[in-house]
Amino acid sequence: MLEYATKLTLRPSEVTQDDLGPLRSVGFDDGDILAIVEVAAYYAYANRIVDGLGVSVE
């Protein structure tokens, strides 16, 4: 899961259907994979908003 989330975060254009096989082989179903993608996407979005506005997290 973490390898997939990292790839999705750092190299999203390289993610393919082949990346889902390892997730499914350890028991993740489509709903689980959707949740992984949603969380990774949300954090990417939120971080870009904060960075884009120059907001300090402290």
C-alpha positions in Angstrom: 0.0 0.0 0.0 2.7 2.5 0.9 4.7 1.7 -2.3 1.6 2.3 -4.3 0.7 5.6 -2.4 4.3 6.8 -2.9 4.3 6.1 -6.6 0.9 7.8 -6.9 2.3 10.8 -5.1 5.6 11.2 -6.7 5.0 9.7 -10.2 1.3 9.7 -10.8 1.6 9.5 -14.6 3.4 6.2 -14.2 0.6 4.5 -12.3 -1.0 1.7 -14.4 -3.4 -1.1 -13.9 -0.4 -3.3 -13.2 0.2 -1.5 -10.0 -3.1 -2.7 -8.6 -2.2 -6.4 -8.8 0.1 -6.4 -5.8 -2.6 -4.6 -3.7 -5.2 -7.1 -4.7 -2.9 -10.0 -4.0 -2.6 -9.0 -0.3 -6.4 -8.5 0.1 -7.2 -4.9 -0.9 -10.5 -4.7 -2.8 -11.6 -1.9 -5.2 -13.1 0.0 -2.3 -9.9 -0.2 -0.3 -7.9 1.0 -3.4 -10.3 3.9 -3.9 -9.7 4.9 -0.3 -5.9 4.8 -0.7 -6.2 7.0 -3.8 -8.6 9.4 -2.1 -6.3 9.9 0.9 -3.2 10.3 -1.2 -5.0 12.8 -3.5 -6.5 14.7 -0.6 -3.1 15.2 1.1 -1.5 16.3 -2.2 -4.3 18.8 -2.7 -4.2 20.1 0.9 -0.4 20.5 0.8 -0.5 22.4 -2.5 -3.1 24.8 -1.1 -1.0 25.4 2.0 2.2 25.8 -0.1 0.5 27.9 -2.7 -0.8 30.3 -0.1 2.5 30.4 1.8 0.8 29.3 4.9 3.0 28.3 7.8 2.0 25.2 9.7 3.5 26.4 12.9 
